[in-house]
């Protein structure tokens, strides 16, 4: 019997300061927890764009199973630009590499362990003064799961940044005894820069359509996705805090399934949502 795991990944944002509302990296498996890339059933190419009144961000990521490495690897690029009323401007470009292994405890329980490295180049301008910065970061994570349950932890840090820790858990419910319909409530605890934030999500799935409702960092979001045979479309709208106000953001993306070959013959299906 195939394992079905539906996870809405929660993002890791930087601490809000008096001048900027953070870099807001995308919530990809490689960024939020590198162990998740071990669970993907097929090689994937993800392309996303996210924008609001004062920022825009782009993400391109690829991950697949490599038999010679006996695990899954992933590479990604994330670009971010912001402009706060022409007073403060920032741009940041990240490239990263991840690796993860999947293990079996028994027929019911499995776990994965992963690690990732990230190089970032950023520039900013405030009141006419410009500055440039380079940073090297890493993150390690693990996830334990069964048919309808998962729990995962992740730790990350960088030379010039702040440490962050995240714990995520979720449980898949099928209240109407219908295999095509499911409810998956999820809870996330993020700790970064001395702050602790809670995030809640509810994923409602029926056949190929998935609706996600969430609350995080003082804002709400709602997303919808449709799973085609070879690709998946996603759209999310939400609000978030900037420097001194809330702003609406939109995010759209496409997830390509490059072929039908399972990764190393593992009997697992991992259906995650990026937002």
MILO-880667 format. One record per residue (C-alpha): x, y, z; residue in one letter. Coordinates in steps of 0.05 Angstrom, whole numbers, plus 5000, padded with zeros to 4 digits. Last residue first. Example, Ala and Ser with C-alpha at 12.3 -4.5 7.8 and 13.67 -1.06 7.14 Angstrom:
BEGIN
{{5273, 4979, 5143}, "S"}
{{5246, 4910, 5156}, "A"}
***
This chain:
BEGIN
{{5070, 5586, 4987}, "X"}
{{5094, 5517, 4965}, "X"}
{{5049, 5457, 4975}, "X"}
{{5073, 5386, 4986}, "X"}
{{5048, 5319, 4960}, "X"}
{{5097, 5265, 4979}, "X"}
{{5080, 5195, 4952}, "X"}
{{5121, 5138, 4979}, "X"}
{{5139, 5067, 4958}, "X"}
{{5213, 5077, 4948}, "X"}
{{5239, 5046, 4883}, "X"}
{{5302, 5088, 4884}, "X"}
{{5263, 5151, 4868}, "X"}
{{5203, 5128, 4830}, "X"}
{{5202, 5137, 4754}, "X"}
{{5142, 5176, 4728}, "X"}
{{5181, 5232, 4695}, "X"}
{{5194, 5307, 4701}, "X"}
{{5139, 5325, 4748}, "X"}
{{5136, 5401, 4739}, "X"}
{{5113, 5446, 4796}, "X"}
{{5083, 5512, 4775}, "X"}
{{5077, 5577, 4813}, "X"}
{{5037, 5636, 4835}, "X"}
{{5042, 5680, 4895}, "X"}
{{5004, 5743, 4913}, "X"}
{{5015, 5791, 4971}, "X"}
{{4971, 5839, 5008}, "X"}
{{5004, 5888, 5056}, "X"}
{{4999, 5901, 5130}, "X"}
{{5031, 5963, 5158}, "X"}
{{5091, 5993, 5193}, "X"}
{{5151, 5956, 5166}, "X"}
{{5116, 5900, 5128}, "X"}
{{5066, 5854, 5162}, "X"}
{{5032, 5801, 5119}, "X"}
{{4969, 5790, 5079}, "X"}
{{4949, 5731, 5036}, "X"}
{{4937, 5705, 4966}, "X"}
{{4962, 5637, 4941}, "X"}
{{4962, 5604, 4872}, "X"}
{{4989, 5535, 4854}, "X"}
{{4991, 5495, 4789}, "X"}
{{5016, 5422, 4788}, "X"}
{{5050, 5386, 4731}, "X"}
{{5052, 5320, 4693}, "X"}
{{4983, 5291, 4704}, "X"}
{{4951, 5354, 4730}, "X"}
{{4947, 5371, 4804}, "X"}
{{4906, 5433, 4819}, "X"}
{{4925, 5481, 4874}, "X"}
{{4890, 5532, 4918}, "X"}
{{4917, 5579, 4970}, "X"}
{{4890, 5621, 5027}, "X"}
{{4932, 5665, 5072}, "X"}
{{4924, 5702, 5138}, "X"}
{{4972, 5749, 5174}, "X"}
{{5000, 5761, 5244}, "X"}
{{5062, 5720, 5232}, "X"}
{{5023, 5660, 5207}, "X"}
{{4952, 5638, 5195}, "X"}
{{4932, 5588, 5141}, "X"}
{{4879, 5560, 5096}, "X"}
{{4899, 5510, 5042}, "X"}
{{4854, 5484, 4986}, "X"}
{{4874, 5423, 4944}, "X"}
{{4843, 5398, 4880}, "X"}
{{4865, 5333, 4847}, "X"}
{{4818, 5286, 4885}, "X"}
{{4790, 5327, 4942}, "X"}
{{4839, 5360, 4990}, "X"}
{{4829, 5408, 5048}, "X"}
{{4895, 5430, 5080}, "X"}
{{4888, 5467, 5146}, "X"}
{{4946, 5509, 5170}, "X"}
{{4969, 5539, 5236}, "X"}
{{5031, 5580, 5249}, "X"}
{{5062, 5598, 5316}, "X"}
{{5119, 5647, 5324}, "X"}
{{5176, 5650, 5375}, "X"}
{{5225, 5708, 5376}, "X"}
{{5297, 5709, 5402}, "X"}
{{5325, 5718, 5332}, "X"}
{{5287, 5658, 5305}, "X"}
{{5240, 5606, 5334}, "X"}
{{5186, 5577, 5289}, "X"}
{{5131, 5531, 5315}, "X"}
{{5087, 5498, 5263}, "X"}
{{5020, 5464, 5269}, "X"}
{{4982, 5425, 5216}, "X"}
{{4910, 5403, 5204}, "X"}
{{4901, 5355, 5146}, "X"}
{{4830, 5344, 5121}, "X"}
{{4819, 5290, 5068}, "X"}
{{4774, 5271, 5010}, "X"}
{{4788, 5221, 4954}, "X"}
{{4793, 5161, 5001}, "X"}
{{4723, 5174, 5027}, "X"}
{{4709, 5149, 5097}, "X"}
{{4673, 5215, 5112}, "X"}
{{4722, 5240, 5165}, "X"}
{{4787, 5225, 5127}, "X"}
{{4839, 5258, 5172}, "X"}
{{4913, 5270, 5158}, "X"}
{{4956, 5290, 5217}, "X"}
{{5008, 5345, 5220}, "X"}
{{5072, 5366, 5254}, "X"}
{{5124, 5420, 5244}, "X"}
{{5182, 5443, 5287}, "X"}
{{5227, 5501, 5266}, "X"}
{{5292, 5529, 5292}, "X"}
{{5327, 5592, 5269}, "X"}
{{5396, 5619, 5284}, "X"}
{{5410, 5692, 5264}, "X"}
{{5448, 5719, 5205}, "X"}
{{5519, 5740, 5189}, "X"}
{{5554, 5673, 5187}, "X"}
{{5491, 5632, 5177}, "X"}
{{5444, 5588, 5217}, "X"}
{{5391, 5534, 5207}, "X"}
{{5356, 5481, 5248}, "X"}
{{5298, 5438, 5224}, "X"}
{{5248, 5391, 5257}, "X"}
{{5195, 5345, 5228}, "X"}
{{5132, 5309, 5248}, "X"}
{{5087, 5269, 5202}, "X"}
{{5022, 5229, 5208}, "X"}
{{4973, 5195, 5161}, "X"}
{{5011, 5136, 5132}, "X"}
{{5073, 5142, 5176}, "X"}
{{5124, 5198, 5184}, "X"}
{{5189, 5222, 5216}, "X"}
{{5224, 5283, 5187}, "X"}
{{5295, 5309, 5196}, "X"}
{{5332, 5373, 5186}, "X"}
{{5399, 5408, 5177}, "X"}
{{5410, 5479, 5153}, "X"}
{{5471, 5518, 5129}, "X"}
{{5489, 5590, 5114}, "X"}
{{5543, 5630, 5079}, "X"}
{{5535, 5705, 5073}, "X"}
{{5560, 5762, 5030}, "X"}
{{5544, 5835, 5042}, "X"}
{{5541, 5900, 5003}, "X"}
{{5526, 5971, 5027}, "X"}
{{5496, 6034, 4998}, "X"}
{{5484, 6102, 5029}, "X"}
{{5433, 6147, 4994}, "X"}
{{5385, 6149, 5053}, "X"}
{{5388, 6073, 5058}, "X"}
{{5412, 6029, 5001}, "X"}
{{5420, 5953, 5006}, "X"}
{{5459, 5897, 4973}, "X"}
{{5459, 5822, 4981}, "X"}
{{5498, 5761, 4961}, "X"}
{{5478, 5694, 4991}, "X"}
{{5508, 5624, 4992}, "X"}
{{5467, 5567, 5020}, "X"}
{{5485, 5497, 5046}, "X"}
{{5437, 5440, 5059}, "X"}
{{5429, 5378, 5103}, "X"}
{{5380, 5320, 5105}, "X"}
{{5353, 5263, 5147}, "X"}
{{5292, 5221, 5129}, "X"}
{{5246, 5176, 5170}, "X"}
{{5199, 5118, 5158}, "X"}
{{5146, 5082, 5199}, "X"}
{{5094, 5031, 5177}, "X"}
{{5132, 4974, 5144}, "X"}
{{5190, 4982, 5193}, "X"}
{{5242, 5034, 5212}, "X"}
{{5255, 5053, 5139}, "X"}
{{5306, 5104, 5117}, "X"}
{{5307, 5162, 5067}, "X"}
{{5371, 5202, 5054}, "X"}
{{5378, 5277, 5040}, "X"}
{{5423, 5326, 5003}, "X"}
{{5416, 5401, 4992}, "X"}
{{5450, 5456, 4950}, "X"}
{{5435, 5530, 4952}, "X"}
{{5438, 5595, 4913}, "X"}
{{5413, 5660, 4943}, "X"}
{{5406, 5730, 4914}, "X"}
{{5386, 5790, 4956}, "X"}
{{5363, 5859, 4939}, "X"}
{{5346, 5917, 4986}, "X"}
{{5320, 5987, 4981}, "X"}
{{5304, 6036, 5038}, "X"}
{{5275, 6105, 5029}, "X"}
{{5247, 6098, 4959}, "X"}
{{5179, 6086, 4991}, "X"}
{{5202, 6019, 5018}, "X"}
{{5233, 5982, 4959}, "X"}
{{5245, 5907, 4962}, "X"}
{{5279, 5855, 4918}, "X"}
{{5289, 5779, 4929}, "X"}
{{5321, 5725, 4887}, "X"}
{{5321, 5650, 4904}, "X"}
{{5361, 5598, 4865}, "X"}
{{5357, 5524, 4878}, "X"}
{{5394, 5457, 4878}, "X"}
{{5369, 5391, 4905}, "X"}
{{5397, 5322, 4920}, "X"}
{{5364, 5257, 4937}, "X"}
{{5399, 5195, 4965}, "X"}
{{5443, 5135, 4948}, "X"}
{{5493, 5183, 4917}, "X"}
{{5503, 5137, 4857}, "X"}
{{5428, 5126, 4854}, "X"}
{{5412, 5201, 4851}, "X"}
{{5340, 5219, 4870}, "X"}
{{5315, 5286, 4845}, "X"}
{{5309, 5360, 4861}, "X"}
{{5304, 5425, 4822}, "X"}
{{5289, 5495, 4847}, "X"}
{{5273, 5563, 4816}, "X"}
{{5248, 5619, 4861}, "X"}
{{5229, 5691, 4849}, "X"}
{{5214, 5748, 4898}, "X"}
{{5180, 5815, 4895}, "X"}
{{5173, 5870, 4946}, "X"}
{{5138, 5935, 4965}, "X"}
{{5066, 5926, 4943}, "X"}
{{5069, 5851, 4942}, "X"}
{{5101, 5797, 4899}, "X"}
{{5115, 5722, 4896}, "X"}
{{5140, 5683, 4836}, "X"}
{{5151, 5608, 4832}, "X"}
{{5184, 5555, 4788}, "X"}
{{5192, 5484, 4815}, "X"}
{{5226, 5428, 4777}, "X"}
{{5214, 5359, 4805}, "X"}
{{5244, 5289, 4799}, "X"}
{{5191, 5238, 4820}, "X"}
{{5166, 5209, 4886}, "X"}
{{5191, 5264, 4930}, "X"}
{{5206, 5240, 5001}, "X"}
{{5281, 5252, 5002}, "X"}
{{5270, 5326, 4986}, "X"}
{{5235, 5334, 5054}, "X"}
{{5300, 5324, 5093}, "X"}
{{5325, 5393, 5069}, "X"}
{{5275, 5428, 5116}, "X"}
{{5249, 5499, 5103}, "X"}
{{5297, 5517, 5047}, "X"}
{{5304, 5452, 5008}, "X"}
{{5231, 5432, 5015}, "X"}
{{5211, 5501, 4990}, "X"}
{{5178, 5555, 5031}, "X"}
{{5203, 5615, 4992}, "X"}
{{5251, 5662, 5026}, "X"}
{{5221, 5724, 5060}, "X"}
{{5282, 5769, 5061}, "X"}
{{5258, 5811, 5119}, "X"}
{{5209, 5867, 5132}, "X"}
{{5262, 5921, 5128}, "X"}
{{5284, 5984, 5164}, "X"}
{{5261, 5980, 5236}, "X"}
{{5274, 5905, 5238}, "X"}
{{5231, 5844, 5226}, "X"}
{{5269, 5780, 5243}, "X"}
{{5281, 5735, 5183}, "X"}
{{5229, 5689, 5155}, "X"}
{{5224, 5613, 5156}, "X"}
{{5163, 5588, 5119}, "X"}
{{5115, 5532, 5136}, "X"}
{{5108, 5472, 5091}, "X"}
{{5038, 5446, 5077}, "X"}
{{5046, 5371, 5081}, "X"}
{{5003, 5316, 5052}, "X"}
{{5033, 5246, 5061}, "X"}
{{5005, 5186, 5026}, "X"}
{{5042, 5119, 5034}, "X"}
{{5027, 5068, 4981}, "X"}
{{5000, 5000, 5000}, "X"}
***
